[in-house]
Each structure stands twice: as C-alpha cells, then as structure tokens.
Amino acid sequence: MVDWLRARPEVDRRRISLIGQSFGGYLTARAAAYEHRLAGLVTDPGVVDAFVDWRKDLPPSLLRLLAGERRTEFNRIWNSIPKHLPEASPPRPRSSRRSWSSSSPARARRCTAGSTPPAP
C-alpha cells in the first residue's frame, strides 16, 4: 500500500500515515513496526483478549479446569452454554438493550456452576 501511495503524484510522501481500529488497530501497530516510511500511526486495537475480562466472572471450578490443562473438559462445558441460553430475539431499540458483556459472564457462571448447565 505504501509503495502504491508513494507512486501517486497527488500524495505527499512525507505525510503518509496509517490508521486502524479493532483488529485493524492491532494489525496497524505490527505493520508500522516494519514500515519505516510512515509519518504517523493512529491505532485503537479495541479488545485484544476478551477472555481476560471474562475470566474474573467464571466460577473457580471452571478456571481450575483451564489452569490444569484440562482443556477438553473445559471446552465441553464452555461449548454447551449456548444451547442453554434463550433464543436470540430481534434487536430492540438501543435505549432498551442491556450490555452483552456485563450479563454474559454472570449467565456463564450460572450455567457452569455444577459443570452441567441448568435449563433456562
């Protein structure tokens, strides 16, 4: 991309910058580390590891499975959670939506409390 921009007569080669958001923000930082011709970088990587935030709300029994390298058992329980969640409903107006991230770990905790998810 930088080569293409530098070849354009209307582009000031000294002012080529890169911007990225979300996963693009993660990638732009990596790209800029190896591209010496950039004048600037604006990056917002967003959530790099969502599990870090979720981990604090998971039950200790589930965390022990993960820490003990019992990933197969952890994944079996984790993957069973969605079938115990209510069906997705049509989007509601933004003002009435609950935060997905604040309710999901709590629901996951209830679903994994005894390693067998309860019926909804």
Phi and psi in degrees as a GROMACS rama.xvg file:
@    title "Ramachandran Plot"
@    xaxis  label "Phi"
@    yaxis  label "Psi"
@TYPE xy
-63.5031  -40.3475  VAL-2
-59.1406  -44.7857  ASP-3
-63.1517  -45.0623  TRP-4
-63.0833  -41.7014  LEU-5
-65.5553  -24.829  ARG-6
-80.9798  -13.6177  ALA-7
-81.2853  128.036  ARG-8
-67.2818  -26.0659  PRO-9
-83.5472  -2.6937  GLU-10
-99.6427  129.84  VAL-11
-79.9575  108.686  ASP-12
-57.1416  -26.979  ARG-13
-80.5461  -6.27104  ARG-14
-121.825  19.0848  ARG-15
-74.4301  124.505  ILE-16
-127.65  165.925  SER-17
-126.726  139.745  LEU-18
-134.403  143.308  ILE-19
-154.503  146.405  GLY-20
-127.254  153.678  GLN-21
59.7944  -132.088  SER-22
-63.2756  -31.6998  PHE-23
-61.8406  -33.8612  GLY-24
-66.0875  -36.2918  GLY-25
-65.5471  -44.0277  TYR-26
-71.0998  -35.2891  LEU-27
-64.7231  -36.5359  THR-28
-63.4199  -40.9641  ALA-29
-66.4066  -41.9501  ARG-30
-64.0681  -43.1637  ALA-31
-65.1458  -26.2106  ALA-32
-64.3972  -23.7377  ALA-33
-115.237  0.754871  TYR-34
-115.031  97.7696  GLU-35
-76.2649  -8.86439  HIS-36
-90.1045  1.88687  ARG-37
-80.0529  141.341  LEU-38
-88.987  -24.252  ALA-39
-160.855  166.141  GLY-40
-145.492  131.044  LEU-41
-123.519  119.139  VAL-42
-135.466  135.67  THR-43
-132.664  92.918  ASP-44
-71.1688  -7.30232  PRO-45
63.7622  -139.386  GLY-46
-86.166  114.999  VAL-47
-87.818  -36.326  VAL-48
-142.774  93.6596  ASP-49
-63.0864  -28.5037  ALA-50
-65.3016  -27.726  PHE-51
-57.7347  -43.6333  VAL-52
-71.0047  -39.4976  ASP-53
-70.6447  -32.6487  TRP-54
-53.7524  -36.605  ARG-55
-66.6884  -19.8034  LYS-56
-103.677  0.17223  ASP-57
-82.9978  149.319  LEU-58
-66.2275  146.488  PRO-59
-54.9515  -35.3995  PRO-60
-61.5541  -38.4857  SER-61
-72.5807  -38.8452  LEU-62
-64.7736  -36.3946  LEU-63
-63.7681  -38.3921  ARG-64
-60.2938  -44.3378  LEU-65
-66.9747  -45.5562  LEU-66
-67.2814  -30.0135  ALA-67
-85.966  15.5564  GLY-68
59.7099  28.4669  GLU-69
-99.0335  56.1877  ARG-70
-63.9209  -34.245  ARG-71
-62.4248  -45.2575  THR-72
-67.4194  -41.4106  GLU-73
-58.1812  -49.752  PHE-74
-63.0038  -36.7515  ASN-75
-60.7641  -45.9495  ARG-76
-68.3142  -48.4979  ILE-77
-57.9404  -44.3044  TRP-78
-71.5016  -17.9782  ASN-79
-82.5024  -14.9891  SER-80
-60.3974  -47.7055  ILE-81
-56.1542  -34.805  PRO-82
-72.1082  -8.53455  LYS-83
-104.115  2.08038  HIS-84
-91.9061  154.153  LEU-85
-62.0068  152.581  PRO-86
-58.2209  148.685  GLU-87
-66.974  139.567  ALA-88
-111.643  162.928  SER-89
-56.9688  149.432  PRO-90
-56.7117  138.599  PRO-91
-95.491  163.569  ARG-92
-55.9974  144.424  PRO-93
-50.4889  -37.2428  ARG-94
-65.6541  -21.4239  SER-95
-103.444  1.66483  SER-96
-77.8588  139.337  ARG-97
-88.937  157.265  ARG-98
-70.2126  123.694  SER-99
-62.4814  -44.2792  TRP-100
-67.8519  -29.6522  SER-101
-81.2153  -23.8549  SER-102
-95.3431  -26.276  SER-103
-65.1204  -48.8041  SER-104
-60.9443  -37.9244  PRO-105
-64.7816  -42.5076  ALA-106
-65.1936  -41.2255  ARG-107
-62.455  -38.8724  ALA-108
-63.0893  -43.478  ARG-109
-65.8917  -38.2699  ARG-110
-70.9963  -27.7899  CYS-111
-105.068  3.93674  THR-112
-52.6365  -43.0167  ALA-113
-114.019  22.6175  GLY-114
68.1491  -9.3621  SER-115
-119.344  111.773  THR-116
-60.4034  136.556  PRO-117
-74.2481  160.346  PRO-118
-68.5862  145.707  ALA-119
